[in-house]
Amino acid sequence: MSPPSEGVTFARNRSRRPSRFTMTTHESLIGRAEPSFGYHPDVDRLDVALDRTSFSRALVLDYPVRGLVDRVPECRVLWQPDVALPEGIYWFEGIERPILLQVAVGATPGDSALAPLAGLGDSHPLMAAWGWAEELWTLALATPWLTTKTDDVLATGRFGIGLMTLRALSNVIDVHSGPYHVRIGEPIISWAAADVPVALSDPRATTLCLPVDETVLDTHDLVAWMAGWDESALLFLKSVKRVAVLTDGGSEIRTLSLAWSEDDSTIHSVSGHQLEVCRRHATAPDGRRWIVHSVEAPTPPDVQRARKKTGATVPIALALAMHPEDHGGIYAGLPVTKTSAPLRVNAQFDPVTSRTTLAPTLWNRAMLPLRQRRHRPTDERLSSAVGQFSACGHGQRRATK
């Protein structure tokens, strides 16, 4: 590869950045391993950056993220960002959270460039490119109706609509993530105060803070809302283990939590497939108990999830109460709708945007072959229910309420 020459140009018409500047550097890309900022003009040559180091973030402009989701822990995509960066691959090493930037649609590509971090000054064009990368990274977080989850089978949610419904309570949301503190508001994005209202066990964790006026939502309303969900809302969550309402002094007013224990898994034959069924017990603080069976079942044939990647298998779980219940529910992680049968079912359903019911999609129809019945809490009938449900549309039955 020949040494880069003058000709990489960045341009934008906003006054907060220089309107036009060029980059000139003469460092060879070959054999360089020290932390650096760099650029390669071929937008498809992700290996030029990925082979150098591990990146914690990747931002893609006007292009799917499928080439990065398996290599970078956190990926975001932004369409039509109104920035005239030259097309190509940018990388920024040696910072607290190294970031890779892939620009698919932009200005005419320039020559390859590499600048060791130790020699970078504030006026260097790659420093300005890094500024753009950080700014657009934040902007991608706040952009609705776009999703970076089309390539991740296990990702939940879409478009940030659930997050944006919080606007009914507050005009702004503060996001704290490591050294970044951003306030997303109407209509601008600004820096937020670095102070987080509560102490965090991990200061590197991403924290969302919603400043709420007591005239909009008081403590009584919040506790009443949590009581409506109760501990059963936590039965199928992967990461959230505990939800608490605290006083200003940190005392707990209301807490939702479950204690878990596990049994040995068993093997069951379902539609000709030998499936491992896992069983766990969940216990609420008031003594209520559920048996939760989960399985990775074959994906229904000839159907696809809505704007989500469809894998070879789908996770399915059933929870049966060991105490009297007068209803059950269908979950997509969190509860979506109630059912008359006291059986709780969780799968990768497609809910409507408001999450008040399931969307009328072929995928949902294929995912609901289980006829809701009243089962006694016995292993035999639970296994039968798991088997029926995990058939996932391979039979001809349709769901009934």
C-alpha positions as CSV (number, residue, x, y, z in Angstrom):
1,M,0.0,0.0,0.0
2,S,1.5,3.3,-1.0
3,P,1.9,6.1,1.6
4,P,-1.0,8.4,1.9
5,S,-0.9,11.8,0.3
6,E,-2.8,15.0,0.6
7,G,-6.4,14.8,-0.6
8,V,-8.7,13.6,2.2
9,T,-11.2,16.4,2.6
10,F,-14.0,17.0,5.1
11,A,-16.7,19.5,4.6
12,R,-19.8,20.7,6.3
13,N,-21.7,24.0,6.3
14,R,-22.4,24.3,10.0
15,S,-20.5,26.9,11.9
16,R,-19.6,24.7,14.9
17,R,-17.0,22.9,12.9
18,P,-14.4,24.2,10.4
19,S,-16.2,24.3,7.0
20,R,-13.4,22.7,5.0
21,F,-10.0,21.2,5.7
22,T,-7.6,18.7,4.3
23,M,-5.5,15.9,5.9
24,T,-1.9,15.3,5.0
25,T,0.1,12.5,6.6
26,H,2.9,10.2,5.5
27,E,2.7,7.3,8.0
28,S,2.6,3.9,6.3
29,L,-0.3,1.6,7.3
30,I,2.0,-1.4,7.1
31,G,3.5,-2.7,10.4
32,R,2.0,-0.1,12.6
33,A,0.6,-1.4,15.9
34,E,0.6,1.5,18.3
35,P,-2.7,3.3,19.0
36,S,-3.7,5.6,16.2
37,F,-6.4,7.4,14.4
38,G,-6.7,6.3,10.8
39,Y,-8.7,6.2,7.6
40,H,-9.1,3.8,4.7
41,P,-11.0,4.8,1.5
42,D,-12.6,1.4,0.8
43,V,-15.8,1.2,2.7
44,D,-15.9,-2.6,2.6
45,R,-12.4,-3.1,4.1
46,L,-13.5,-3.4,7.7
47,D,-10.5,-5.7,8.2
48,V,-8.1,-2.8,8.0
49,A,-9.4,-1.5,11.3
50,L,-10.7,-4.7,12.9
51,D,-7.3,-6.4,12.6
52,R,-5.6,-3.6,14.5
53,T,-7.4,-3.8,17.8
54,S,-10.7,-4.5,19.5
55,F,-13.4,-1.8,19.3
56,S,-16.1,-1.3,21.9
57,R,-18.2,0.7,19.5
58,A,-19.1,0.9,15.8
59,L,-21.1,3.5,14.0
60,V,-22.3,3.0,10.5
61,L,-23.6,5.7,8.2
62,D,-26.1,4.8,5.5
63,Y,-25.3,1.1,5.5
64,P,-26.5,-2.0,7.4
65,V,-24.4,-3.1,10.4
66,R,-24.3,-6.8,9.5
67,G,-20.6,-6.8,9.0
68,L,-19.9,-5.5,12.5
69,V,-22.4,-7.0,14.9
70,D,-20.4,-10.1,15.5
71,R,-17.1,-8.2,16.0
72,V,-18.1,-5.1,18.0
73,P,-20.1,-5.2,21.2
74,E,-22.2,-2.0,20.6
75,C,-23.2,-1.0,17.1
76,R,-25.4,1.9,15.9
77,V,-26.6,3.0,12.5
78,L,-27.5,6.4,11.3
79,W,-29.2,7.2,7.9
80,Q,-28.8,10.5,6.1
81,P,-26.7,12.2,8.8
82,D,-26.1,15.4,6.9
83,V,-22.4,15.2,7.2
84,A,-19.9,15.3,4.3
85,L,-17.2,12.9,5.6
86,P,-15.3,11.1,2.8
87,E,-16.6,7.6,2.3
88,G,-14.5,4.9,3.9
89,I,-13.4,3.3,7.2
90,Y,-12.2,5.4,10.1
91,W,-10.8,4.1,13.4
92,F,-10.0,5.8,16.6
93,E,-7.8,3.8,19.0
94,G,-6.2,4.7,22.3
95,I,-9.4,6.4,23.7
96,E,-11.5,5.1,26.6
97,R,-14.0,3.5,24.2
98,P,-12.4,2.9,20.8
99,I,-14.8,3.5,18.0
100,L,-14.9,2.4,14.4
101,L,-16.8,4.6,11.8
102,Q,-18.0,3.2,8.5
103,V,-19.2,5.9,6.1
104,A,-21.0,4.3,3.1
105,V,-22.4,7.5,1.5
106,G,-20.4,10.7,1.7
107,A,-17.8,12.8,0.0
108,T,-15.4,11.5,-2.5
109,P,-12.9,9.1,-0.8
110,G,-9.3,10.3,-0.3
111,D,-6.1,8.5,0.3
112,S,-5.3,6.2,3.2
113,A,-4.1,8.0,6.3
114,L,-2.7,7.0,9.7
115,A,-1.6,9.2,12.6
116,P,-0.2,7.8,15.8
117,L,-2.2,9.0,18.7
118,A,0.9,10.4,20.5
119,G,1.5,12.8,17.7
120,L,-2.0,14.1,17.1
121,G,-2.7,17.7,17.7
122,D,-6.1,19.4,18.2
123,S,-5.9,20.8,14.6
124,H,-5.3,17.5,12.9
125,P,-8.2,16.5,10.6
126,L,-8.5,13.1,12.1
127,M,-9.2,14.8,15.4
128,A,-12.1,16.6,13.8
129,A,-13.2,13.3,12.3
130,W,-13.2,11.8,15.8
131,G,-15.3,14.7,17.0
132,W,-17.8,13.9,14.2
133,A,-17.8,10.3,15.2
134,E,-18.7,11.1,18.8
135,E,-21.3,13.6,17.9
136,L,-23.0,11.2,15.4
137,W,-22.7,8.4,17.9
138,T,-24.9,10.4,20.3
139,L,-27.2,11.4,17.5
140,A,-27.8,7.8,16.5
141,L,-29.0,7.1,20.1
142,A,-31.7,9.7,19.8
143,T,-33.0,8.9,16.3
144,P,-36.4,7.2,16.3
145,W,-37.8,4.8,13.7
146,L,-34.3,3.4,13.0
147,T,-33.1,0.1,14.5
148,T,-29.7,-1.5,14.8
149,K,-31.2,-4.8,15.8
150,T,-32.0,-6.4,12.4
151,D,-28.9,-8.6,12.6
152,D,-29.2,-9.7,16.3
153,V,-31.5,-12.7,16.9
154,L,-31.6,-12.1,20.7
155,A,-32.1,-8.3,20.6
156,T,-35.3,-7.0,22.1
157,G,-37.2,-3.8,21.3
158,R,-37.2,-1.7,18.1
159,F,-36.7,1.9,17.2
160,G,-36.5,3.2,20.8
161,I,-40.3,3.7,20.8
162,G,-40.6,2.3,24.4
163,L,-38.0,4.8,25.5
164,M,-39.6,7.7,23.7
165,T,-43.0,7.0,25.5
166,L,-41.3,8.5,28.6
167,R,-41.8,11.9,27.0
168,A,-45.3,11.7,28.4
169,L,-43.6,12.2,31.8
170,S,-40.7,14.4,31.0
171,N,-39.4,16.6,28.1
172,V,-35.8,15.3,28.6
173,I,-34.0,12.1,29.2
174,D,-30.4,12.1,30.7
175,V,-28.1,9.4,29.5
176,H,-24.9,8.6,31.4
177,S,-22.5,6.1,30.0
178,G,-18.9,6.2,31.2
179,P,-17.4,9.7,30.4
180,Y,-20.5,10.7,28.4
181,H,-23.4,12.6,29.9
182,V,-26.0,13.7,27.4
183,R,-29.4,15.2,27.7
184,I,-31.9,14.3,24.9
185,G,-34.6,16.9,24.8
186,E,-37.0,18.8,22.6
187,P,-35.7,19.8,20.1
188,I,-31.9,19.5,20.8
189,I,-29.3,17.3,22.3
190,S,-27.1,18.9,25.0
191,W,-24.6,17.9,27.6
192,A,-26.1,16.8,30.9
193,A,-24.7,17.3,34.4
194,A,-22.2,14.5,35.2
195,D,-23.8,13.8,38.6
196,V,-26.0,10.7,38.7
197,P,-28.9,10.9,41.3
198,V,-28.1,7.5,42.8
199,A,-24.9,5.6,43.5
200,L,-24.0,3.0,40.8
201,S,-22.4,-0.4,41.5
202,D,-20.6,-0.1,38.2
203,P,-19.7,3.4,37.1
204,R,-19.2,2.2,33.5
205,A,-22.8,1.1,33.3
206,T,-25.2,3.0,31.0
207,T,-27.8,4.8,33.2
208,L,-31.0,6.6,32.1
209,C,-32.3,9.3,34.3
210,L,-35.8,10.9,33.8
211,P,-36.2,14.2,35.6
212,V,-39.9,14.2,36.6
213,D,-41.9,17.0,38.2
214,E,-44.0,15.8,41.1
215,T,-47.0,17.5,39.5
216,V,-46.7,15.0,36.6
217,L,-46.0,11.8,38.6
218,D,-46.0,11.4,42.3
219,T,-44.7,8.5,44.4
220,H,-48.1,7.1,45.0
221,D,-48.9,6.9,41.3
222,L,-45.5,5.1,40.6
223,V,-46.1,2.6,43.4
224,A,-49.6,1.9,42.2
225,W,-48.3,1.3,38.6
226,M,-45.7,-1.2,39.9
227,A,-48.3,-3.0,41.9
228,G,-50.3,-3.5,38.7
229,W,-47.4,-5.3,37.1
230,D,-46.2,-7.1,40.3
231,E,-43.4,-9.7,40.4
232,S,-44.8,-11.8,37.6
233,A,-43.6,-9.1,35.1
234,L,-40.0,-10.2,35.9
235,L,-40.5,-13.9,35.0
236,F,-39.0,-13.8,31.5
237,L,-36.5,-10.9,31.7
238,K,-32.9,-11.7,30.8
239,S,-31.1,-8.8,32.6
240,V,-33.5,-7.0,34.9
241,K,-33.6,-8.8,38.3
242,R,-35.0,-6.1,40.5
243,V,-37.0,-2.9,40.3
244,A,-37.3,-0.5,43.2
245,V,-38.8,2.8,44.1
246,L,-36.6,4.7,46.5
247,T,-37.0,7.8,48.6
248,D,-34.7,10.7,48.3
249,G,-32.7,9.2,51.1
250,G,-32.4,5.8,49.4
251,S,-35.0,3.9,51.4
252,E,-37.1,1.4,49.5
253,I,-40.8,2.2,49.2
254,R,-41.7,-0.7,46.8
255,T,-39.5,-3.4,45.3
256,L,-40.2,-6.1,42.7
257,S,-37.9,-9.1,42.8
258,L,-37.9,-12.9,42.4
259,A,-35.7,-15.5,44.0
260,W,-34.7,-18.3,41.6
261,S,-33.7,-21.9,41.9
262,E,-32.9,-24.5,39.1
263,D,-33.8,-28.1,38.5
264,D,-32.0,-30.5,36.2
265,S,-32.9,-30.2,32.5
266,T,-34.8,-32.9,30.7
267,I,-35.0,-34.1,27.1
268,H,-38.4,-34.3,25.3
269,S,-39.3,-35.3,21.8
270,V,-41.3,-32.6,20.0
271,S,-42.3,-33.0,16.3
272,G,-39.4,-35.3,15.8
273,H,-36.8,-33.0,17.5
274,Q,-35.1,-33.9,20.7
275,L,-35.2,-30.7,22.7
276,E,-33.6,-29.9,26.1
277,V,-36.2,-28.4,28.4
278,C,-34.9,-26.3,31.3
279,R,-36.9,-25.8,34.5
280,R,-36.5,-23.1,37.1
281,H,-38.6,-22.1,40.2
282,A,-39.4,-18.4,40.8
283,T,-40.5,-17.2,44.3
284,A,-41.9,-13.8,45.1
285,P,-41.3,-12.2,48.5
286,D,-45.0,-12.8,49.4
287,G,-44.6,-16.6,48.8
288,R,-46.1,-16.9,45.4
289,R,-44.3,-19.4,43.2
290,W,-44.1,-20.2,39.5
291,I,-42.5,-23.1,37.6
292,V,-40.8,-21.8,34.5
293,H,-40.0,-24.2,31.6
294,S,-37.9,-22.9,28.7
295,V,-36.7,-24.4,25.4
296,E,-34.9,-23.5,22.2
297,A,-37.4,-24.8,19.6
298,P,-37.1,-25.0,15.8
299,T,-38.2,-21.8,14.0
300,P,-41.6,-21.9,12.3
301,P,-41.1,-22.6,8.5
302,D,-41.7,-20.0,5.8
303,V,-42.2,-17.0,8.1
304,Q,-39.9,-14.2,9.2
305,R,-39.9,-11.8,12.2
306,A,-40.9,-8.2,11.5
307,R,-37.7,-6.1,11.0
308,K,-35.7,-8.6,13.2
309,K,-33.3,-11.3,12.3
310,T,-34.8,-14.8,12.3
311,G,-32.6,-17.6,13.7
312,A,-32.7,-21.3,13.3
313,T,-34.3,-21.6,16.7
314,V,-36.6,-19.5,18.9
315,P,-36.5,-19.3,22.7
316,I,-39.9,-20.2,24.2
317,A,-40.9,-20.3,27.9
318,L,-43.9,-21.2,29.9
319,A,-44.6,-20.2,33.5
320,L,-47.3,-22.0,35.6
321,A,-48.3,-20.7,38.9
322,M,-48.1,-22.9,42.0
323,H,-50.8,-20.8,43.6
324,P,-54.4,-19.9,42.4
325,E,-54.4,-17.4,39.5
326,D,-57.5,-16.2,37.6
327,H,-55.6,-15.2,34.4
328,G,-52.3,-15.6,32.6
329,G,-50.5,-13.6,29.9
330,I,-48.6,-13.5,26.7
331,Y,-45.1,-11.9,27.0
332,A,-42.5,-10.6,24.7
333,G,-40.0,-10.2,27.5
334,L,-42.5,-8.0,29.4
335,P,-46.3,-8.7,29.5
336,V,-48.2,-7.7,26.3
337,T,-51.7,-8.9,26.9
338,K,-53.7,-11.0,29.4
339,T,-55.3,-14.4,28.7
340,S,-58.2,-16.2,30.4
341,A,-56.1,-19.3,31.1
342,P,-53.7,-19.1,34.1
343,L,-50.6,-19.8,31.9
344,R,-47.9,-17.3,31.1
345,V,-46.2,-17.7,27.7
346,N,-43.1,-15.9,26.5
347,A,-41.6,-15.9,23.0
348,Q,-40.3,-13.6,20.3
349,F,-43.7,-12.2,19.4
350,D,-44.2,-9.1,17.3
351,P,-46.3,-6.7,19.5
352,V,-47.9,-3.5,18.1
353,T,-46.0,-0.3,18.8
354,S,-48.0,0.4,22.0
355,R,-47.4,-3.1,23.3
356,T,-51.0,-3.5,24.2
357,T,-51.6,-6.6,22.0
358,L,-49.9,-8.8,19.4
359,A,-49.5,-7.6,15.8
360,P,-51.6,-9.5,13.2
361,T,-48.5,-11.0,11.5
362,L,-47.9,-14.5,10.0
363,W,-45.0,-14.9,12.4
364,N,-47.3,-14.4,15.5
365,R,-49.8,-16.8,14.1
366,A,-47.1,-19.5,13.6
367,M,-45.8,-18.8,17.1
368,L,-49.2,-19.5,18.8
369,P,-50.2,-23.1,18.2
370,L,-50.9,-23.7,21.8
371,R,-54.5,-24.0,22.8
372,Q,-54.8,-22.4,26.1
373,R,-56.1,-24.9,28.6
374,R,-56.2,-25.1,32.4
375,H,-53.4,-27.4,33.5
376,R,-52.7,-28.8,36.9
377,P,-49.2,-28.0,38.1
378,T,-47.7,-31.5,37.4
379,D,-44.4,-32.2,35.5
380,E,-46.3,-34.4,33.0
381,R,-48.8,-31.8,32.0
382,L,-46.2,-29.0,32.1
383,S,-43.9,-31.0,29.8
384,S,-46.9,-31.6,27.5
385,A,-47.7,-27.9,27.4
386,V,-44.0,-27.1,26.6
387,G,-44.1,-29.7,23.9
388,Q,-47.2,-28.4,22.3
389,F,-46.1,-24.8,22.4
390,S,-42.5,-25.5,21.2
391,A,-44.0,-27.2,18.1
392,C,-44.1,-23.5,16.9
393,G,-46.5,-23.8,14.1
394,H,-45.4,-27.2,12.8
395,G,-49.0,-28.4,13.4
396,Q,-52.3,-27.1,12.1
397,R,-53.8,-25.8,15.3
398,R,-54.5,-22.1,15.9
399,A,-54.5,-20.2,19.1
400,T,-57.8,-19.7,20.9
401,K,-58.5,-17.4,23.8
